[in-house]
Amino acid sequence: MNFFKVAIVVVISIGIAGAIYGLKNNATEVEQKKVESSLIEHERQTLLPLAQADDMEAMYKLGISYAQPSDVQDYDQARYWLKKAALLNHAKAQYYLGYMYAHGDGVEIDAGEATVWFWLAASNEERASRRYLKLMANTGDPEELQKARVRASEIWATMPNKDINKNKSALKYH
């Protein structure tokens, strides 16, 4: 009988210790998330004036900041800033916009829109975009791909910061 009492006390003690550890561990995670959110907010406050002053790299970083999984994630803001940078011909911003549309991150999945942005990024030698384009060429509707190519060409024609001499492959994709 004493063995069973000791065993019950040990089991209860382990359960209480586990519960305390779980509460402590959970509190640590909550504090860590608060610190991460605070750092993200600080980064955004630093980047925002630069992005508003048409700094293409700041726009891109701000967009990525909003897209990152966190308590302060905001896909609308991510898309807004990434698109601004993408329209200024920022290759990584173009890639991430395509990725958002391909995977439905904060938007409805739209293969045509994804293809437009992947085409633009690929024309800026963004390698991951080229892989997506090959995949879409092998699995997508040829008519939709042609529409996306035409739309990408129209956007490309209006973009600043094009250096055709630096990027001879641009004509290959447009």
C-alpha positions in Angstrom: 0.0 0.0 0.0 2.8 2.4 0.8 4.3 1.7 -2.6 1.1 2.9 -4.3 1.0 6.1 -2.2 4.6 6.9 -3.1 3.9 6.1 -6.7 0.8 8.4 -6.7 2.8 11.2 -5.1 5.6 10.8 -7.7 3.1 10.8 -10.6 1.4 13.9 -9.2 4.7 15.7 -8.6 5.9 14.9 -12.1 2.5 16.2 -13.4 2.8 19.4 -11.4 6.4 19.9 -12.4 5.5 19.3 -16.1 2.6 21.8 -15.8 4.8 24.4 -14.2 7.5 23.9 -16.9 4.8 24.1 -19.6 3.5 27.4 -18.1 7.0 28.8 -17.8 7.9 27.7 -21.3 4.7 29.2 -22.7 5.4 32.5 -20.9 8.9 32.4 -22.4 7.4 31.9 -25.9 4.9 34.8 -25.3 7.7 37.1 -24.2 9.8 36.0 -27.2 6.9 36.8 -29.6 6.6 40.2 -28.0 10.3 40.9 -28.5 10.1 39.7 -32.1 7.0 41.9 -32.8 8.8 44.9 -31.3 11.9 44.3 -33.4 9.8 44.0 -36.5 7.9 47.2 -35.7 11.2 49.0 -35.1 12.5 47.8 -38.5 9.3 48.9 -40.2 9.5 52.4 -38.6 13.1 52.7 -39.9 12.2 51.5 -43.4 9.0 53.4 -43.9 10.4 56.9 -44.4 12.9 55.5 -46.9 10.3 53.5 -48.7 8.0 56.6 -48.9 11.0 58.5 -50.4 11.0 55.9 -53.3 13.9 53.9 -52.0 13.3 50.7 -54.0 15.3 48.4 -51.6 13.5 49.8 -48.5 10.2 49.1 -50.3 11.3 45.5 -50.9 12.5 45.0 -47.3 9.3 46.6 -45.9 7.2 44.3 -48.0 9.1 41.3 -46.8 8.8 42.5 -43.3 5.0 42.5 -43.6 5.0 39.1 -45.3 6.9 37.3 -42.5 4.9 35.0 -40.3 4.5 36.9 -37.0 1.8 38.5 -34.8 2.1 41.6 -36.9 1.9 40.0 -40.3 0.0 42.0 -42.9 -0.3 40.6 -46.4 -2.0 43.7 -47.8 0.9 45.9 -46.7 3.3 43.3 -48.0 1.7 43.2 -51.4 1.5 47.0 -51.5 5.2 47.6 -50.8 6.4 44.6 -52.9 4.4 45.8 -55.9 5.8 49.3 -55.6 9.3 47.9 -55.6 8.5 45.4 -58.4 7.1 48.2 -60.6 10.5 50.0 -60.1 12.1 46.8 -61.5 13.3 45.1 -58.3 13.8 41.5 -59.3 13.3 40.0 -55.8 10.2 42.0 -55.2 8.9 40.7 -58.6 9.7 37.1 -57.5 8.0 37.4 -54.2 4.9 38.9 -55.7 4.8 35.9 -58.1 5.3 33.6 -55.1 2.4 35.2 -53.2 0.1 34.7 -56.2 1.3 31.2 -56.9 0.9 30.0 -53.3 -2.1 32.2 -52.2 -0.2 34.1 -49.5 -2.7 36.8 -48.6 -4.3 36.7 -52.1 -6.3 34.2 -54.0 -4.1 31.8 -56.0 -3.8 33.2 -59.5 -1.4 31.4 -61.8 -1.7 34.1 -64.5 -0.7 36.9 -62.2 2.0 34.7 -60.7 3.4 34.1 -64.2 3.4 37.8 -65.0 5.6 38.6 -62.0 7.8 35.5 -62.5 8.4 36.6 -66.1 9.4 40.0 -65.0 11.7 38.6 -62.3 13.2 36.1 -64.7 14.0 38.9 -67.1 16.0 40.4 -64.3 17.9 37.1 -64.0 16.1 36.0 -60.8 16.8 32.2 -61.0 14.0 30.9 -58.9 11.5 32.7 -61.2 12.9 30.8 -64.1 12.2 27.5 -62.4 8.6 28.6 -61.8 8.2 29.6 -65.4 9.4 26.2 -66.6 7.0 24.5 -64.3 4.1 26.7 -65.5 5.1 26.2 -69.1 4.9 22.5 -68.6 1.7 22.4 -66.7 -0.2 25.6 -67.5 -2.7 26.6 -70.2 -0.7 27.8 -73.3 -3.3 30.6 -73.9 -3.1 31.9 -70.3 0.7 31.8 -70.5 0.6 33.9 -73.7 -1.7 36.4 -72.0 0.7 36.6 -69.0 3.7 37.0 -71.3 2.0 39.9 -73.1 1.0 41.6 -69.9 4.5 41.2 -68.5 5.9 42.8 -71.7 3.5 45.7 -71.3 4.6 46.2 -67.7 8.2 45.8 -68.7 7.9 48.6 -71.3 6.8 51.1 -68.6 9.4 50.2 -66.0 12.4 52.4 -65.1 15.8 51.0 -64.1 16.2 48.6 -67.1 19.7 47.9 -68.1 19.4 45.8 -71.3 23.2 45.7 -71.7 23.6 44.2 -68.2 20.7 41.9 -68.8 20.8 40.4 -72.3 18.3 37.6 -71.3 15.5 40.2 -70.8 14.6 39.9 -74.5 14.4 36.1 -74.2 11.5 36.4 -71.8 9.7 39.3 -73.5 
